């Protein structure tokens, strides 16, 4: 039985570096950086979030 590799990545605010979101991602998907416009509770605003580990 093939074991699926899953990686937990976090989405960190690019301004304050706070990790606001975490998600499970299939291992082979999106090795590159992902940028999302998300709400940051620390900045109290929508900021760009970058996928990190
Ligand atoms: Zn922030």
mmCIF file of the protein (N, C-alpha, C, O) and its ligand, coordinates in Angstrom:
data_MODEL
# 
_entry.id   MODEL 
# 
loop_
_entity.id 
_entity.type 
_entity.pdbx_number_of_molecules 
1 polymer     1 
2 non-polymer 1 
# 
_entity_poly.entity_id                      1 
_entity_poly.type                           'polypeptide(L)' 
_entity_poly.nstd_linkage                   no 
_entity_poly.nstd_monomer                   no 
_entity_poly.pdbx_seq_one_letter_code       
;(UNK)(UNK)(UNK)(UNK)(UNK)(UNK)(UNK)(UNK)(UNK)(UNK)(UNK)(UNK)(UNK)(UNK)(UNK)(UNK)
(UNK)(UNK)(UNK)(UNK)(UNK)(UNK)(UNK)(UNK)(UNK)(UNK)(UNK)(UNK)(UNK)(UNK)(UNK)(UNK)
(UNK)(UNK)(UNK)(UNK)(UNK)(UNK)(UNK)(UNK)(UNK)(UNK)(UNK)(UNK)(UNK)(UNK)(UNK)(UNK)
(UNK)(UNK)(UNK)(UNK)(UNK)
;
_entity_poly.pdbx_seq_one_letter_code_can   XXXXXXXXXXXXXXXXXXXXXXXXXXXXXXXXXXXXXXXXXXXXXXXXXXXXX 
_entity_poly.pdbx_strand_id                 A 
# 
loop_
_entity_poly_seq.entity_id 
_entity_poly_seq.num 
_entity_poly_seq.mon_id 
_entity_poly_seq.hetero 
1 1  UNK n 
1 2  UNK n 
1 3  UNK n 
1 4  UNK n 
1 5  UNK n 
1 6  UNK n 
1 7  UNK n 
1 8  UNK n 
1 9  UNK n 
1 10 UNK n 
1 11 UNK n 
1 12 UNK n 
1 13 UNK n 
1 14 UNK n 
1 15 UNK n 
1 16 UNK n 
1 17 UNK n 
1 18 UNK n 
1 19 UNK n 
1 20 UNK n 
1 21 UNK n 
1 22 UNK n 
1 23 UNK n 
1 24 UNK n 
1 25 UNK n 
1 26 UNK n 
1 27 UNK n 
1 28 UNK n 
1 29 UNK n 
1 30 UNK n 
1 31 UNK n 
1 32 UNK n 
1 33 UNK n 
1 34 UNK n 
1 35 UNK n 
1 36 UNK n 
1 37 UNK n 
1 38 UNK n 
1 39 UNK n 
1 40 UNK n 
1 41 UNK n 
1 42 UNK n 
1 43 UNK n 
1 44 UNK n 
1 45 UNK n 
1 46 UNK n 
1 47 UNK n 
1 48 UNK n 
1 49 UNK n 
1 50 UNK n 
1 51 UNK n 
1 52 UNK n 
1 53 UNK n 
# 
loop_
_struct_asym.id 
_struct_asym.entity_id 
A 1 
B 2 
# 
loop_
_chem_comp.id 
_chem_comp.type 
_chem_comp.mon_nstd_flag 
UNK 'L-peptide linking' . 
ZN  non-polymer         . 
# 
_pdbx_entity_nonpoly.entity_id   2 
_pdbx_entity_nonpoly.name        ? 
_pdbx_entity_nonpoly.comp_id     ZN 
# 
_pdbx_nonpoly_scheme.asym_id         B 
_pdbx_nonpoly_scheme.entity_id       2 
_pdbx_nonpoly_scheme.mon_id          ZN 
_pdbx_nonpoly_scheme.ndb_seq_num     1 
_pdbx_nonpoly_scheme.pdb_seq_num     101 
_pdbx_nonpoly_scheme.auth_seq_num    101 
_pdbx_nonpoly_scheme.pdb_mon_id      ZN 
_pdbx_nonpoly_scheme.auth_mon_id     ZN 
_pdbx_nonpoly_scheme.pdb_strand_id   A 
_pdbx_nonpoly_scheme.pdb_ins_code    . 
# 
loop_
_atom_site.group_PDB 
_atom_site.id 
_atom_site.type_symbol 
_atom_site.label_atom_id 
_atom_site.label_alt_id 
_atom_site.label_comp_id 
_atom_site.label_asym_id 
_atom_site.label_entity_id 
_atom_site.label_seq_id 
_atom_site.pdbx_PDB_ins_code 
_atom_site.Cartn_x 
_atom_site.Cartn_y 
_atom_site.Cartn_z 
_atom_site.occupancy 
_atom_site.B_iso_or_equiv 
_atom_site.pdbx_formal_charge 
_atom_site.auth_seq_id 
_atom_site.auth_comp_id 
_atom_site.auth_asym_id 
_atom_site.auth_atom_id 
_atom_site.pdbx_PDB_model_num 
ATOM   1   N  N  . UNK A 1 1  ? 0.839  -1.199 0.000  1.00 0.00 ? 1   UNK A N  1 
ATOM   2   C  CA . UNK A 1 1  ? 0.000  0.000  0.000  1.00 0.00 ? 1   UNK A CA 1 
ATOM   3   C  C  . UNK A 1 1  ? 0.877  1.254  0.000  1.00 0.00 ? 1   UNK A C  1 
ATOM   4   O  O  . UNK A 1 1  ? 1.748  1.437  0.851  1.00 0.00 ? 1   UNK A O  1 
ATOM   5   N  N  . UNK A 1 2  ? 0.620  2.074  -0.952 1.00 0.00 ? 2   UNK A N  1 
ATOM   6   C  CA . UNK A 1 2  ? 1.436  3.276  -1.081 1.00 0.00 ? 2   UNK A CA 1 
ATOM   7   C  C  . UNK A 1 2  ? 1.101  4.275  0.010  1.00 0.00 ? 2   UNK A C  1 
ATOM   8   O  O  . UNK A 1 2  ? -0.060 4.573  0.293  1.00 0.00 ? 2   UNK A O  1 
ATOM   9   N  N  . UNK A 1 3  ? 2.129  4.760  0.585  1.00 0.00 ? 3   UNK A N  1 
ATOM   10  C  CA . UNK A 1 3  ? 1.929  5.719  1.654  1.00 0.00 ? 3   UNK A CA 1 
ATOM   11  C  C  . UNK A 1 3  ? 1.989  7.137  1.100  1.00 0.00 ? 3   UNK A C  1 
ATOM   12  O  O  . UNK A 1 3  ? 2.955  7.537  0.450  1.00 0.00 ? 3   UNK A O  1 
ATOM   13  N  N  . UNK A 1 4  ? 0.962  7.855  1.370  1.00 0.00 ? 4   UNK A N  1 
ATOM   14  C  CA . UNK A 1 4  ? 0.940  9.228  0.866  1.00 0.00 ? 4   UNK A CA 1 
ATOM   15  C  C  . UNK A 1 4  ? 1.715  10.141 1.799  1.00 0.00 ? 4   UNK A C  1 
ATOM   16  O  O  . UNK A 1 4  ? 1.541  10.134 3.018  1.00 0.00 ? 4   UNK A O  1 
ATOM   17  N  N  . UNK A 1 5  ? 2.552  10.904 1.188  1.00 0.00 ? 5   UNK A N  1 
ATOM   18  C  CA . UNK A 1 5  ? 3.369  11.821 1.968  1.00 0.00 ? 5   UNK A CA 1 
ATOM   19  C  C  . UNK A 1 5  ? 2.618  13.135 2.158  1.00 0.00 ? 5   UNK A C  1 
ATOM   20  O  O  . UNK A 1 5  ? 2.185  13.781 1.204  1.00 0.00 ? 5   UNK A O  1 
ATOM   21  N  N  . UNK A 1 6  ? 2.489  13.486 3.384  1.00 0.00 ? 6   UNK A N  1 
ATOM   22  C  CA . UNK A 1 6  ? 1.810  14.753 3.649  1.00 0.00 ? 6   UNK A CA 1 
ATOM   23  C  C  . UNK A 1 6  ? 2.705  15.659 4.477  1.00 0.00 ? 6   UNK A C  1 
ATOM   24  O  O  . UNK A 1 6  ? 3.376  15.223 5.412  1.00 0.00 ? 6   UNK A O  1 
ATOM   25  N  N  . UNK A 1 7  ? 2.695  16.890 4.119  1.00 0.00 ? 7   UNK A N  1 
ATOM   26  C  CA . UNK A 1 7  ? 3.553  17.860 4.787  1.00 0.00 ? 7   UNK A CA 1 
ATOM   27  C  C  . UNK A 1 7  ? 2.694  18.967 5.382  1.00 0.00 ? 7   UNK A C  1 
ATOM   28  O  O  . UNK A 1 7  ? 1.778  19.482 4.742  1.00 0.00 ? 7   UNK A O  1 
ATOM   29  N  N  . UNK A 1 8  ? 3.003  19.306 6.585  1.00 0.00 ? 8   UNK A N  1 
ATOM   30  C  CA . UNK A 1 8  ? 2.299  20.426 7.190  1.00 0.00 ? 8   UNK A CA 1 
ATOM   31  C  C  . UNK A 1 8  ? 3.056  21.706 6.875  1.00 0.00 ? 8   UNK A C  1 
ATOM   32  O  O  . UNK A 1 8  ? 4.226  21.864 7.226  1.00 0.00 ? 8   UNK A O  1 
ATOM   33  N  N  . UNK A 1 9  ? 2.381  22.588 6.224  1.00 0.00 ? 9   UNK A N  1 
ATOM   34  C  CA . UNK A 1 9  ? 2.989  23.876 5.946  1.00 0.00 ? 9   UNK A CA 1 
ATOM   35  C  C  . UNK A 1 9  ? 2.222  24.957 6.692  1.00 0.00 ? 9   UNK A C  1 
ATOM   36  O  O  . UNK A 1 9  ? 1.062  24.778 7.060  1.00 0.00 ? 9   UNK A O  1 
ATOM   37  N  N  . UNK A 1 10 ? 2.864  26.031 6.897  1.00 0.00 ? 10  UNK A N  1 
ATOM   38  C  CA . UNK A 1 10 ? 2.218  27.148 7.569  1.00 0.00 ? 10  UNK A CA 1 
ATOM   39  C  C  . UNK A 1 10 ? 2.232  28.350 6.651  1.00 0.00 ? 10  UNK A C  1 
ATOM   40  O  O  . UNK A 1 10 ? 3.131  28.529 5.829  1.00 0.00 ? 10  UNK A O  1 
ATOM   41  N  N  . UNK A 1 11 ? 1.216  29.162 6.817  1.00 0.00 ? 11  UNK A N  1 
ATOM   42  C  CA . UNK A 1 11 ? 1.189  30.410 6.073  1.00 0.00 ? 11  UNK A CA 1 
ATOM   43  C  C  . UNK A 1 11 ? 1.578  31.538 7.028  1.00 0.00 ? 11  UNK A C  1 
ATOM   44  O  O  . UNK A 1 11 ? 0.893  31.807 8.015  1.00 0.00 ? 11  UNK A O  1 
ATOM   45  N  N  . UNK A 1 12 ? 2.670  32.172 6.714  1.00 0.00 ? 12  UNK A N  1 
ATOM   46  C  CA . UNK A 1 12 ? 3.175  33.215 7.592  1.00 0.00 ? 12  UNK A CA 1 
ATOM   47  C  C  . UNK A 1 12 ? 2.992  34.587 6.957  1.00 0.00 ? 12  UNK A C  1 
ATOM   48  O  O  . UNK A 1 12 ? 3.188  34.775 5.757  1.00 0.00 ? 12  UNK A O  1 
ATOM   49  N  N  . UNK A 1 13 ? 2.616  35.520 7.788  1.00 0.00 ? 13  UNK A N  1 
ATOM   50  C  CA . UNK A 1 13 ? 2.463  36.894 7.336  1.00 0.00 ? 13  UNK A CA 1 
ATOM   51  C  C  . UNK A 1 13 ? 3.826  37.453 6.932  1.00 0.00 ? 13  UNK A C  1 
ATOM   52  O  O  . UNK A 1 13 ? 4.814  37.289 7.648  1.00 0.00 ? 13  UNK A O  1 
ATOM   53  N  N  . UNK A 1 14 ? 3.865  38.102 5.798  1.00 0.00 ? 14  UNK A N  1 
ATOM   54  C  CA . UNK A 1 14 ? 5.150  38.614 5.331  1.00 0.00 ? 14  UNK A CA 1 
ATOM   55  C  C  . UNK A 1 14 ? 5.574  39.868 6.069  1.00 0.00 ? 14  UNK A C  1 
ATOM   56  O  O  . UNK A 1 14 ? 6.743  40.251 6.017  1.00 0.00 ? 14  UNK A O  1 
ATOM   57  N  N  . UNK A 1 15 ? 4.664  40.496 6.738  1.00 0.00 ? 15  UNK A N  1 
ATOM   58  C  CA . UNK A 1 15 ? 5.013  41.735 7.437  1.00 0.00 ? 15  UNK A CA 1 
ATOM   59  C  C  . UNK A 1 15 ? 5.531  41.464 8.846  1.00 0.00 ? 15  UNK A C  1 
ATOM   60  O  O  . UNK A 1 15 ? 6.587  41.960 9.240  1.00 0.00 ? 15  UNK A O  1 
ATOM   61  N  N  . UNK A 1 16 ? 4.768  40.667 9.602  1.00 0.00 ? 16  UNK A N  1 
ATOM   62  C  CA . UNK A 1 16 ? 5.179  40.446 10.996 1.00 0.00 ? 16  UNK A CA 1 
ATOM   63  C  C  . UNK A 1 16 ? 5.702  39.034 11.216 1.00 0.00 ? 16  UNK A C  1 
ATOM   64  O  O  . UNK A 1 16 ? 6.134  38.693 12.317 1.00 0.00 ? 16  UNK A O  1 
ATOM   65  N  N  . UNK A 1 17 ? 5.665  38.216 10.175 1.00 0.00 ? 17  UNK A N  1 
ATOM   66  C  CA . UNK A 1 17 ? 6.177  36.848 10.223 1.00 0.00 ? 17  UNK A CA 1 
ATOM   67  C  C  . UNK A 1 17 ? 5.372  35.934 11.147 1.00 0.00 ? 17  UNK A C  1 
ATOM   68  O  O  . UNK A 1 17 ? 5.809  34.832 11.477 1.00 0.00 ? 17  UNK A O  1 
ATOM   69  N  N  . UNK A 1 18 ? 4.231  36.388 11.546 1.00 0.00 ? 18  UNK A N  1 
ATOM   70  C  CA . UNK A 1 18 ? 3.371  35.567 12.382 1.00 0.00 ? 18  UNK A CA 1 
ATOM   71  C  C  . UNK A 1 18 ? 2.776  34.436 11.549 1.00 0.00 ? 18  UNK A C  1 
ATOM   72  O  O  . UNK A 1 18 ? 2.319  34.647 10.425 1.00 0.00 ? 18  UNK A O  1 
ATOM   73  N  N  . UNK A 1 19 ? 2.789  33.235 12.120 1.00 0.00 ? 19  UNK A N  1 
ATOM   74  C  CA . UNK A 1 19 ? 2.197  32.104 11.404 1.00 0.00 ? 19  UNK A CA 1 
ATOM   75  C  C  . UNK A 1 19 ? 0.727  32.006 11.766 1.00 0.00 ? 19  UNK A C  1 
ATOM   76  O  O  . UNK A 1 19 ? 0.365  31.621 12.878 1.00 0.00 ? 19  UNK A O  1 
ATOM   77  N  N  . UNK A 1 20 ? -0.085 32.350 10.836 1.00 0.00 ? 20  UNK A N  1 
ATOM   78  C  CA . UNK A 1 20 ? -1.510 32.437 11.111 1.00 0.00 ? 20  UNK A CA 1 
ATOM   79  C  C  . UNK A 1 20 ? -2.289 31.205 10.685 1.00 0.00 ? 20  UNK A C  1 
ATOM   80  O  O  . UNK A 1 20 ? -3.339 30.899 11.250 1.00 0.00 ? 20  UNK A O  1 
ATOM   81  N  N  . UNK A 1 21 ? -1.786 30.518 9.714  1.00 0.00 ? 21  UNK A N  1 
ATOM   82  C  CA . UNK A 1 21 ? -2.526 29.378 9.194  1.00 0.00 ? 21  UNK A CA 1 
ATOM   83  C  C  . UNK A 1 21 ? -1.604 28.196 9.002  1.00 0.00 ? 21  UNK A C  1 
ATOM   84  O  O  . UNK A 1 21 ? -0.428 28.349 8.671  1.00 0.00 ? 21  UNK A O  1 
ATOM   85  N  N  . UNK A 1 22 ? -2.157 27.013 9.216  1.00 0.00 ? 22  UNK A N  1 
ATOM   86  C  CA . UNK A 1 22 ? -1.403 25.809 8.918  1.00 0.00 ? 22  UNK A CA 1 
ATOM   87  C  C  . UNK A 1 22 ? -2.286 24.897 8.089  1.00 0.00 ? 22  UNK A C  1 
ATOM   88  O  O  . UNK A 1 22 ? -3.510 24.903 8.217  1.00 0.00 ? 22  UNK A O  1 
ATOM   89  N  N  . UNK A 1 23 ? -1.663 24.139 7.265  1.00 0.00 ? 23  UNK A N  1 
ATOM   90  C  CA . UNK A 1 23 ? -2.445 23.282 6.394  1.00 0.00 ? 23  UNK A CA 1 
ATOM   91  C  C  . UNK A 1 23 ? -1.654 22.031 6.031  1.00 0.00 ? 23  UNK A C  1 
ATOM   92  O  O  . UNK A 1 23 ? -0.423 22.014 6.028  1.00 0.00 ? 23  UNK A O  1 
ATOM   93  N  N  . UNK A 1 24 ? -2.410 21.000 5.729  1.00 0.00 ? 24  UNK A N  1 
ATOM   94  C  CA . UNK A 1 24 ? -1.789 19.769 5.269  1.00 0.00 ? 24  UNK A CA 1 
ATOM   95  C  C  . UNK A 1 24 ? -1.742 19.776 3.751  1.00 0.00 ? 24  UNK A C  1 
ATOM   96  O  O  . UNK A 1 24 ? -2.754 19.989 3.084  1.00 0.00 ? 24  UNK A O  1 
ATOM   97  N  N  . UNK A 1 25 ? -0.568 19.545 3.224  1.00 0.00 ? 25  UNK A N  1 
ATOM   98  C  CA . UNK A 1 25 ? -0.410 19.566 1.785  1.00 0.00 ? 25  UNK A CA 1 
ATOM   99  C  C  . UNK A 1 25 ? 0.202  18.244 1.341  1.00 0.00 ? 25  UNK A C  1 
ATOM   100 O  O  . UNK A 1 25 ? 1.121  17.726 1.975  1.00 0.00 ? 25  UNK A O  1 
ATOM   101 N  N  . UNK A 1 26 ? -0.313 17.715 0.261  1.00 0.00 ? 26  UNK A N  1 
ATOM   102 C  CA . UNK A 1 26 ? 0.267  16.505 -0.301 1.00 0.00 ? 26  UNK A CA 1 
ATOM   103 C  C  . UNK A 1 26 ? 1.714  16.770 -0.700 1.00 0.00 ? 26  UNK A C  1 
ATOM   104 O  O  . UNK A 1 26 ? 2.039  17.818 -1.258 1.00 0.00 ? 26  UNK A O  1 
ATOM   105 N  N  . UNK A 1 27 ? 2.566  15.810 -0.406 1.00 0.00 ? 27  UNK A N  1 
ATOM   106 C  CA . UNK A 1 27 ? 4.003  16.000 -0.494 1.00 0.00 ? 27  UNK A CA 1 
ATOM   107 C  C  . UNK A 1 27 ? 4.526  16.543 -1.805 1.00 0.00 ? 27  UNK A C  1 
ATOM   108 O  O  . UNK A 1 27 ? 5.460  17.344 -1.821 1.00 0.00 ? 27  UNK A O  1 
ATOM   109 N  N  . UNK A 1 28 ? 3.929  16.112 -2.909 1.00 0.00 ? 28  UNK A N  1 
ATOM   110 C  CA . UNK A 1 28 ? 4.508  16.504 -4.189 1.00 0.00 ? 28  UNK A CA 1 
ATOM   111 C  C  . UNK A 1 28 ? 3.917  17.790 -4.723 1.00 0.00 ? 28  UNK A C  1 
ATOM   112 O  O  . UNK A 1 28 ? 4.395  18.329 -5.721 1.00 0.00 ? 28  UNK A O  1 
ATOM   113 N  N  . UNK A 1 29 ? 2.887  18.285 -4.072 1.00 0.00 ? 29  UNK A N  1 
ATOM   114 C  CA . UNK A 1 29 ? 2.226  19.461 -4.602 1.00 0.00 ? 29  UNK A CA 1 
ATOM   115 C  C  . UNK A 1 29 ? 2.927  20.738 -4.152 1.00 0.00 ? 29  UNK A C  1 
ATOM   116 O  O  . UNK A 1 29 ? 3.409  20.838 -3.024 1.00 0.00 ? 29  UNK A O  1 
ATOM   117 N  N  . UNK A 1 30 ? 2.970  21.673 -5.024 1.00 0.00 ? 30  UNK A N  1 
ATOM   118 C  CA . UNK A 1 30 ? 3.431  23.034 -4.748 1.00 0.00 ? 30  UNK A CA 1 
ATOM   119 C  C  . UNK A 1 30 ? 4.717  23.098 -3.935 1.00 0.00 ? 30  UNK A C  1 
ATOM   120 O  O  . UNK A 1 30 ? 4.719  23.474 -2.763 1.00 0.00 ? 30  UNK A O  1 
ATOM   121 N  N  . UNK A 1 31 ? 5.796  22.723 -4.586 1.00 0.00 ? 31  UNK A N  1 
ATOM   122 C  CA . UNK A 1 31 ? 7.094  22.850 -3.934 1.00 0.00 ? 31  UNK A CA 1 
ATOM   123 C  C  . UNK A 1 31 ? 7.507  24.310 -3.873 1.00 0.00 ? 31  UNK A C  1 
ATOM   124 O  O  . UNK A 1 31 ? 8.267  24.730 -3.001 1.00 0.00 ? 31  UNK A O  1 
ATOM   125 N  N  . UNK A 1 32 ? 6.988  25.061 -4.817 1.00 0.00 ? 32  UNK A N  1 
ATOM   126 C  CA . UNK A 1 32 ? 7.309  26.484 -4.848 1.00 0.00 ? 32  UNK A CA 1 
ATOM   127 C  C  . UNK A 1 32 ? 6.579  27.244 -3.768 1.00 0.00 ? 32  UNK A C  1 
ATOM   128 O  O  . UNK A 1 32 ? 5.767  26.687 -3.029 1.00 0.00 ? 32  UNK A O  1 
ATOM   129 N  N  . UNK A 1 33 ? 6.871  28.481 -3.692 1.00 0.00 ? 33  UNK A N  1 
ATOM   130 C  CA . UNK A 1 33 ? 6.255  29.293 -2.652 1.00 0.00 ? 33  UNK A CA 1 
ATOM   131 C  C  . UNK A 1 33 ? 4.863  29.729 -3.084 1.00 0.00 ? 33  UNK A C  1 
ATOM   132 O  O  . UNK A 1 33 ? 4.601  30.039 -4.246 1.00 0.00 ? 33  UNK A O  1 
ATOM   133 N  N  . UNK A 1 34 ? 4.013  29.734 -2.116 1.00 0.00 ? 34  UNK A N  1 
ATOM   134 C  CA . UNK A 1 34 ? 2.631  30.095 -2.376 1.00 0.00 ? 34  UNK A CA 1 
ATOM   135 C  C  . UNK A 1 34 ? 2.319  31.407 -1.656 1.00 0.00 ? 34  UNK A C  1 
ATOM   136 O  O  . UNK A 1 34 ? 2.623  31.575 -0.475 1.00 0.00 ? 34  UNK A O  1 
ATOM   137 N  N  . UNK A 1 35 ? 1.725  32.297 -2.371 1.00 0.00 ? 35  UNK A N  1 
ATOM   138 C  CA . UNK A 1 35 ? 1.376  33.573 -1.764 1.00 0.00 ? 35  UNK A CA 1 
ATOM   139 C  C  . UNK A 1 35 ? -0.138 33.740 -1.742 1.00 0.00 ? 35  UNK A C  1 
ATOM   140 O  O  . UNK A 1 35 ? -0.820 33.588 -2.755 1.00 0.00 ? 35  UNK A O  1 
ATOM   141 N  N  . UNK A 1 36 ? -0.627 34.051 -0.575 1.00 0.00 ? 36  UNK A N  1 
ATOM   142 C  CA . UNK A 1 36 ? -2.063 34.234 -0.444 1.00 0.00 ? 36  UNK A CA 1 
ATOM   143 C  C  . UNK A 1 36 ? -2.361 35.500 0.342  1.00 0.00 ? 36  UNK A C  1 
ATOM   144 O  O  . UNK A 1 36 ? -1.640 35.879 1.265  1.00 0.00 ? 36  UNK A O  1 
ATOM   145 N  N  . UNK A 1 37 ? -3.422 36.119 -0.050 1.00 0.00 ? 37  UNK A N  1 
ATOM   146 C  CA . UNK A 1 37 ? -3.851 37.292 0.689  1.00 0.00 ? 37  UNK A CA 1 
ATOM   147 C  C  . UNK A 1 37 ? -4.787 36.847 1.810  1.00 0.00 ? 37  UNK A C  1 
ATOM   148 O  O  . UNK A 1 37 ? -5.934 36.470 1.573  1.00 0.00 ? 37  UNK A O  1 
ATOM   149 N  N  . UNK A 1 38 ? -4.271 36.900 3.030  1.00 0.00 ? 38  UNK A N  1 
ATOM   150 C  CA . UNK A 1 38 ? -5.034 36.394 4.168  1.00 0.00 ? 38  UNK A CA 1 
ATOM   151 C  C  . UNK A 1 38 ? -5.085 37.431 5.275  1.00 0.00 ? 38  UNK A C  1 
ATOM   152 O  O  . UNK A 1 38 ? -4.308 38.385 5.322  1.00 0.00 ? 38  UNK A O  1 
ATOM   153 N  N  . UNK A 1 39 ? -6.030 37.199 6.153  1.00 0.00 ? 39  UNK A N  1 
ATOM   154 C  CA . UNK A 1 39 ? -6.168 38.122 7.271  1.00 0.00 ? 39  UNK A CA 1 
ATOM   155 C  C  . UNK A 1 39 ? -5.156 37.782 8.362  1.00 0.00 ? 39  UNK A C  1 
ATOM   156 O  O  . UNK A 1 39 ? -5.044 36.631 8.784  1.00 0.00 ? 39  UNK A O  1 
ATOM   157 N  N  . UNK A 1 40 ? -4.439 38.775 8.801  1.00 0.00 ? 40  UNK A N  1 
ATOM   158 C  CA . UNK A 1 40 ? -3.487 38.588 9.887  1.00 0.00 ? 40  UNK A CA 1 
ATOM   159 C  C  . UNK A 1 40 ? -4.043 39.255 11.139 1.00 0.00 ? 40  UNK A C  1 
ATOM   160 O  O  . UNK A 1 40 ? -4.340 40.449 11.140 1.00 0.00 ? 40  UNK A O  1 
ATOM   161 N  N  . UNK A 1 41 ? -4.178 38.478 12.193 1.00 0.00 ? 41  UNK A N  1 
ATOM   162 C  CA . UNK A 1 41 ? -4.759 39.013 13.420 1.00 0.00 ? 41  UNK A CA 1 
ATOM   163 C  C  . UNK A 1 41 ? -3.788 39.955 14.117 1.00 0.00 ? 41  UNK A C  1 
ATOM   164 O  O  . UNK A 1 41 ? -4.199 40.808 14.903 1.00 0.00 ? 41  UNK A O  1 
ATOM   165 N  N  . UNK A 1 42 ? -2.534 39.805 13.836 1.00 0.00 ? 42  UNK A N  1 
ATOM   166 C  CA . UNK A 1 42 ? -1.535 40.657 14.473 1.00 0.00 ? 42  UNK A CA 1 
ATOM   167 C  C  . UNK A 1 42 ? -1.481 42.037 13.806 1.00 0.00 ? 42  UNK A C  1 
ATOM   168 O  O  . UNK A 1 42 ? -1.422 43.070 14.472 1.00 0.00 ? 42  UNK A O  1 
ATOM   169 N  N  . UNK A 1 43 ? -1.503 42.017 12.479 1.00 0.00 ? 43  UNK A N  1 
ATOM   170 C  CA . UNK A 1 43 ? -1.514 43.282 11.744 1.00 0.00 ? 43  UNK A CA 1 
ATOM   171 C  C  . UNK A 1 43 ? -2.919 43.876 11.711 1.00 0.00 ? 43  UNK A C  1 
ATOM   172 O  O  . UNK A 1 43 ? -3.105 45.050 11.391 1.00 0.00 ? 43  UNK A O  1 
ATOM   173 N  N  . UNK A 1 44 ? -3.883 43.060 12.040 1.00 0.00 ? 44  UNK A N  1 
ATOM   174 C  CA . UNK A 1 44 ? -5.292 43.457 11.937 1.00 0.00 ? 44  UNK A CA 1 
ATOM   175 C  C  . UNK A 1 44 ? -5.624 43.943 10.542 1.00 0.00 ? 44  UNK A C  1 
ATOM   176 O  O  . UNK A 1 44 ? -6.320 44.940 10.353 1.00 0.00 ? 44  UNK A O  1 
ATOM   177 N  N  . UNK A 1 45 ? -5.119 43.226 9.592  1.00 0.00 ? 45  UNK A N  1 
ATOM   178 C  CA . UNK A 1 45 ? -5.345 43.612 8.216  1.00 0.00 ? 45  UNK A CA 1 
ATOM   179 C  C  . UNK A 1 45 ? -5.094 42.411 7.310  1.00 0.00 ? 45  UNK A C  1 
ATOM   180 O  O  . UNK A 1 45 ? -4.539 41.394 7.727  1.00 0.00 ? 45  UNK A O  1 
ATOM   181 N  N  . UNK A 1 46 ? -5.512 42.559 6.083  1.00 0.00 ? 46  UNK A N  1 
ATOM   182 C  CA . UNK A 1 46 ? -5.182 41.531 5.117  1.00 0.00 ? 46  UNK A CA 1 
ATOM   183 C  C  . UNK A 1 46 ? -3.771 41.791 4.592  1.00 0.00 ? 46  UNK A C  1 
ATOM   184 O  O  . UNK A 1 46 ? -3.453 42.885 4.125  1.00 0.00 ? 46  UNK A O  1 
ATOM   185 N  N  . UNK A 1 47 ? -2.954 40.779 4.680  1.00 0.00 ? 47  UNK A N  1 
ATOM   186 C  CA . UNK A 1 47 ? -1.587 40.923 4.203  1.00 0.00 ? 47  UNK A CA 1 
ATOM   187 C  C  . UNK A 1 47 ? -1.239 39.708 3.359  1.00 0.00 ? 47  UNK A C  1 
ATOM   188 O  O  . UNK A 1 47 ? -1.979 38.724 3.323  1.00 0.00 ? 47  UNK A O  1 
ATOM   189 N  N  . UNK A 1 48 ? -0.121 39.790 2.692  1.00 0.00 ? 48  UNK A N  1 
ATOM   190 C  CA . UNK A 1 48 ? 0.342  38.658 1.914  1.00 0.00 ? 48  UNK A CA 1 
ATOM   191 C  C  . UNK A 1 48 ? 0.947  37.619 2.852  1.00 0.00 ? 48  UNK A C  1 
ATOM   192 O  O  . UNK A 1 48 ? 1.753  37.936 3.727  1.00 0.00 ? 48  UNK A O  1 
ATOM   193 N  N  . UNK A 1 49 ? 0.536  36.381 2.646  1.00 0.00 ? 49  UNK A N  1 
ATOM   194 C  CA . UNK A 1 49 ? 1.059  35.303 3.451  1.00 0.00 ? 49  UNK A CA 1 
ATOM   195 C  C  . UNK A 1 49 ? 1.854  34.359 2.565  1.00 0.00 ? 49  UNK A C  1 
ATOM   196 O  O  . UNK A 1 49 ? 1.466  34.059 1.436  1.00 0.00 ? 49  UNK A O  1 
ATOM   197 N  N  . UNK A 1 50 ? 2.951  33.910 3.093  1.00 0.00 ? 50  UNK A N  1 
ATOM   198 C  CA . UNK A 1 50 ? 3.833  33.044 2.329  1.00 0.00 ? 50  UNK A CA 1 
ATOM   199 C  C  . UNK A 1 50 ? 3.878  31.674 2.974  1.00 0.00 ? 50  UNK A C  1 
ATOM   200 O  O  . UNK A 1 50 ? 3.902  31.541 4.198  1.00 0.00 ? 50  UNK A O  1 
ATOM   201 N  N  . UNK A 1 51 ? 3.888  30.678 2.141  1.00 0.00 ? 51  UNK A N  1 
ATOM   202 C  CA . UNK A 1 51 ? 3.953  29.306 2.620  1.00 0.00 ? 51  UNK A CA 1 
ATOM   203 C  C  . UNK A 1 51 ? 5.335  29.034 3.192  1.00 0.00 ? 51  UNK A C  1 
ATOM   204 O  O  . UNK A 1 51 ? 6.352  29.295 2.551  1.00 0.00 ? 51  UNK A O  1 
ATOM   205 N  N  . UNK A 1 52 ? 5.352  28.515 4.387  1.00 0.00 ? 52  UNK A N  1 
ATOM   206 C  CA . UNK A 1 52 ? 6.627  28.218 5.029  1.00 0.00 ? 52  UNK A CA 1 
ATOM   207 C  C  . UNK A 1 52 ? 6.512  26.894 5.781  1.00 0.00 ? 52  UNK A C  1 
ATOM   208 O  O  . UNK A 1 52 ? 5.452  26.269 5.820  1.00 0.00 ? 52  UNK A O  1 
ATOM   209 N  N  . UNK A 1 53 ? 7.638  26.483 6.380  1.00 0.00 ? 53  UNK A N  1 
ATOM   210 C  CA . UNK A 1 53 ? 7.604  25.203 7.088  1.00 0.00 ? 53  UNK A CA 1 
ATOM   211 C  C  . UNK A 1 53 ? 7.706  25.379 8.593  1.00 0.00 ? 53  UNK A C  1 
ATOM   212 O  O  . UNK A 1 53 ? 7.691  24.394 9.332  1.00 0.00 ? 53  UNK A O  1 
HETATM 213 ZN ZN . ZN  B 2 .  ? 1.002  40.228 10.171 1.00 0.00 ? 101 ZN  A ZN 1 
# 
